[in-house]
């Protein structure tokens, strides 16, 4: 967009461009620039945009981003700890999970989870993201035990842990309400929840791609209850498979409605479907599954999200794991203001066939951001800024110094599934009646699959 003499964008040129567009799109973009919330039907018109209308969509999203959060682009130094890949669910899009009968099932003991959290802190991490599969016959308070162990050892480490699916599973295993389970997690030290397991919040679609997965109603209950208890969450959507544009728009509108009521979402993260190892694509379990979104689809979802959510959720994040560094950098011009975390051990997308690595170094984030003409800043989980970097600041973080030895230092998913020392043993097959590596005692086992 052309700039005025003081360096600020010239909004008049954007308004002039909008005046040349098809009336259906021009009217929606004008309303957005006027600060109004657009409807699901209006979002549909934006999803259909091509040519000049598509270009204007990105420009309006970028202008709204500038007005709301300015030119700072943030990232967080964190580590993923996916402590088991064993899961009772069989979601059509998931290539991470393993049935307990499979030879690649693993389960990390608490001591290893703590070691990984301590190692993350030594490399500058302020957050650990703890998520996993749903192991069979899990002891109900396992997640609470893990939070308490991390908090006691690392009281200053933010625990971003346990999706709504995991919270629901924990409450079922503990035979308590969702509220009671969330209270237990909060008391044990959980700081925020990832708003994953959302996919698309359309029940008919969920029944198609992930039958038996947490329902829309249950997902909303977990999220809104967490917000009521003062536990913030992220929010997500997974797109590029069999969903329609209307379903995406309704999903975003539902998140907007929740945010109006609770104010508990910290960010929105669109997640591209990675098809190469996904069972519903690879094995043809679902008809007409696309091979992921197109580049234009990715831009549209992020831009429409900014326009729909701008008044309510200020932070729109690009997932470098899904999109790669080049597309993520491009998305900084279409409404995005956050690039997520360093991750260190990205497992779930890697298992699905994503090719963008398991670690993004802080210096790589800063380079991407500066090349886009924006200002890099490291943040905490809740978006408070830890430090803003000026143009000449070339200080290296501990993670910048690991060189090419990432797998040697931190391990990887491909190595982990082959390590006999962490092999999962089903409680029914355990050779003793004590606590198994699934966190299940003989007294606490339930008759779930």
N, C-alpha and C positions, 0 to 999 in steps of 0.2 A: 504494500500500500504506500502511495506517496506520502512524504513527510512534510510537516511545516518547518519553518526555519529553526524552531527550538528542538527539533528532532522527534516530536510527537506525531503519530499518524494523522493524516488528513482525512477525517471522517467524511468530509464533503465528497471526496472522490468515490468512497464506498457507496454513499447514498446515491450518487449520480449513476454508478454502475447498476445498482438495484433498480433504478428507474427504467433500465433497458430490458429487464428480465420479463419472463412470462408472469402475468399478474398473480397466478396462484402462488408461485414461489416468492415473488417480490413482496406480497402482502404479509407472508409469514415472517420473512426476514426483517421487514420494517417493524413488525410487532415485537420481535425479539430485541431489536436495537432500542426500542422504546422501553425495554425493561419488563415486558409482559411475558407470562408463561404461555407457551404454545400448546395446542391440544395434540392428542394422538393422531387425529386425521391430518393436522398440519404437519406433524413430523413425517407422516407418510409421504406428503408432497416433497419434502426435503430428501427423503430416501430415494425418490424417483429422479432426482436432479441429475442432469448431464450437461456437458458443455459449459456455457457461461454461468448457468444456474449452479452447477457443481462448484465452479471456482468461487462464486460469491458465497456459497455455503461455508467454505473453509475460511474465507475472509471475515465473515460475520462472527464465526466461532472464535477466531483469533482476536477480534476486537472486544468481544465480551470477556474473554480471558484477560486481556490487558486491563480492562476496566476493573475487574474483580480482584485479581491477584497480582497484577503488575508483571514485570519482566523477570522475576526470580523463578528459576526452575530448581526443584528440590529432588533430593534422593536421601535414602537412609542406609546406614551401614548395618547390615543384619545378616543372620545366618538361618537357613532353613534346617530344621531337624525333623525329618519324616521318619519317625522311630519304628514304624513297621509298614510293610506293604501287604500284609495279610488282611483280607477283607471278606466279610460275608456277603457284600453286595456285588452285583455284576453289571455295572453301568456300561452301556454300549460305547461310550466315548473314552473310557479309562483304560489305559495300557499300563498303568502303574501297579495296580493291585494284583495279588497272587492268592489263589486259593491255598488253604493250609496244606493241601496234599501235594502242591507243586514244590519242586526242588529249589526254587528261588525265593521262597518265603523267608523273611528275616524279621527279627525283633530285637531292638537295642535295649539292653538293660539300663536301669536308671544311672548306674555309674558312667556308662558311655554317653548318655544324654548330657549329664553334668559336665563330663570332660569336653564335649563339643561346645557347650555353652561357655565354659571357661576359656577355651581356645578362641572362640569368637570374640570374647571381651579383650583378650590379649592382642587381637588384631583391630581393635577399635570399634567393635560392634556395640550398639546400644539396644539392640532388639534381637530376640530369637523368635522365629516363627515355628510353632510346634503344631504339626498336623500329621495325620497318618490314616491308614486303613482302619476298618472296624474289625478287630480280631475276634474270633469266636470265643464264646464263654468268658468274655473279658470281665475282670473284677470291676464292679460298678464305679468305684472311686479312683480308678487308675489315673484318669486325667487330673483329678484333684491332687493325688499323690505326686504326680510329676511336677505340677505347678509348685507345690509346697517344697519339694526338693530343690528345684531351681531357685526359688525365692530365698530359701534359707542359705544357700551357698552363694548366690549372687543377688543380694537385695536391690541393687541398682539396675539390674537388667530388666528391661520391659519384656513381658511375656505376651506375645501376640499369638494366641493359640485357640485351637479347637473350633472347627466350623459348626454351623447349625446342625449338620448331620451328626457330628460327633457329640454335640451337646445332647441331642435327642437320644442317641444311643446310650450315653452315660446315664441319662435319667431313667431310661428303661431298665438298664442293668442294675441300677441302684434302687429301683422301685420307688422313685420319688418324682415330684413334679419338675417341669422344666425350670420354674422359678427357683425351687429349692436347690437344683443342681447348679444353676448359675450363681446363686448365693455362695455355694460351696467353692466354686471356681474363683470367685472374686475374693473370698476370704483367704484362699490359698495363694493368691498373688497374680492371677491373670489380669492383664492390663487392658486388653482389647481382643475382639474376636475377628477373624477373617470372615468376610461375608461371602464365602464361597459356598459350594453345593447349591448355588442358585440356578446355574445354567440359564434357562429361560423360565420365568415364573408364569408358566402356562401349563395347567395340569394335564391337558390332553397331550401336549408335546412331551412332557416329562414321562407320562405313562408309555410313550413310544420309545424314547431313547434311554430311559433309565427306570424301568418298572421296579417298584419297591423302594425307590429313592424317597427321601423326605418330601412330603407334600408341600404345595404352596402355602397352605394354611399353617402347617407346622413350621415352615421356614420363617414365615412372618411372625409367628408366636415367639420363636427363639430370639429373633432380632429385636422385636419391640420390647420384649421382657428384659433383654440385656440393656437396652437403652434406658428403660425405666429404672434399672438398678445402677445406672451410671457407668455401664461398660460400653464404650464406643465400639463401633464395628466399621469395617469397610463394606463396600457393595460391589457386585460384579455382574457381568453377563457373559455367556459363552455363545458365540455366533459363528456362522459359516458352515452349518451342517444341514438341517432340514427346516429351520425356523423361517418364518416370513418377516418382512419388515414391520408389519402391523404388530406381530408378537413382540418384537424388540421394542417398539414404541410403547406398547402397553406395559412391558416390563419396566422400562425407565420411568413411566408415569406412576407405576405402583411405588417404586423407590422414592419418587418425589413426594407422593402422598404420605409415606411413612416419615420422611424427613420433616415435612411440615408439622407432623404431630410430635415427633420425638427429638429432632435435632441431633441424633446420635451417629449419623454416618460421617466419617472423616473424609472419604474419597469414593470415587467410582472408577472401576477398572474394567474396561472391555477386554475380553480374552478370546483371541481367535482360536477356533477349533483346529487342532493339529491332527491330521487324518491318518498319517502313514502307518501307525500301529494301533489305531483305534479299532476295537472289534467290530463295531457297527459298520465301519467302512471296509476294513480288511476282510471280514468274513461275510459281508453282505447281510448282516442281521437286520438292517433297516433299509427300506427301499429309498432310492433317490437321495442318498447322502452326498452332499457336495464335498469336494476335496479341500475344504477350507474356504475362507473368504478371498475375494479378489483384493488387490491393492486399493481400488476405489471403495469397496465395501468397508475396508478398515478405516479409511479416512472419513467416510460418511458416518459410521457408528460413533467415532470419537467426536466429530463435529456436532452431530445431532445431540449427543449426550451433553456437550457443553451448553448448547442452546436450551435444551429442556431443563437442565439442572442448575444453570448458572446462578439463579436466585436462591438456591437452597443447598447445593453441595458444591463448594468452591473449587475443589481439587479433582481434576480429571487426570488419571494416570495412564501412561502407556506402558505396556508390559514388554520389556526388551526380550524376555525369554520367548514370548510368542512372536514378536514382530522383528526382532533383530535390531541392531543399532541404527542402521540406515533409515528404516521405516519409522522407528521411534523418534529419531531426530526430525524427520519430516513432519510427524504428528505435532511437534512443538509449534508448528505454524497453523494448526487447525484446532486449537482449543486446549491442548494438553499443557499442564504446568508441573507435572511430576513424573519421574522416571522409575519410581519404585526403589527396590533395594539391591544391594550387592549380592545377596542370597548365599553365596559361597558353596552351598550344596543344593543346587536345583535338581530335583529328581522327577517330579511328576510330568512336566512337559518333556524333559529329556527322554523319559520312558516312552512317551507317545511319539517320539521321533523328531522333536524340535532340535535344530542344529546350531543353536546360538550359545552353547556353553553353559557352565554351571556357576560362573562367577563374572560379575562386572566390577572392575576395579574403580575406586573413586576417581582416579585421574582420568579414566575413560569417560565417566559421566561428565566430568568438568569439561573435557575437550568437546564432547558432543554438544553440550549446552552453549559453550562459547562460540563454536562454529555456527550455531543457529542465531547468533546475535543476542543471546540472553545471558542472564547472570546466574552462575551456579551457587547453590547453597546446600549444605548438609543439614538435615532435619532430624528431629526425633519422631517417634511413631505418631504422635498427636499433632504434627505439623508445626510445633514450635521450632524455631530455627536454632541450630547449634552454632553454625558459623556461615558467613557469607564470604565468598571468594572474590577478590578484585581481579583486574585484568592481568596483573603481573604476578599473582600468587601462584607459584609453581611447587609449593610444598607437597611432598609425597607422604601418603598415609602408609601405615604398616602393610595394608593389603596391596599397595602398589609395588611392594618390594618382593612379592612371592615369586616373581618371574614366571617361568613356564612349568613350574613344579606343583601346579595346583592339585592334581590328583595325588601326588606323593605326599603333600602336606595335609590335605583335607579329605582325601578319599573321593569316591564317586559312587553313583548308584550302580553302575555296571560292576564295580568291584564288590560292593556291599552284598549284592544278591548271590555272589559266589563264595562268600566267607562262611565256612562251616561254624566258626565260633559264635555267630549270631543267628544260626539257623533256627527258625521257628519250630517249636514242638507243641502240637495240639494238647490241651489239658487232658483229653481222654487217653492220649498215648504217653503221658508223662509217667515216668517210672517210679515216682514217689507221690505222696499226698501233699507235699509242701507247695509253696508258691511257685508257679511255673513262670516261664519267660513271657507269658501273655498277661502277667499280673493277676492270675487267677488262683485263688486258694480253694481247697476242696470244700471249705465251708461256704464260700461265696459263689460257687458256680451256679449258673442258671441254665435252663434247658433251651437256650437259643442256638440256632445253627452256627 
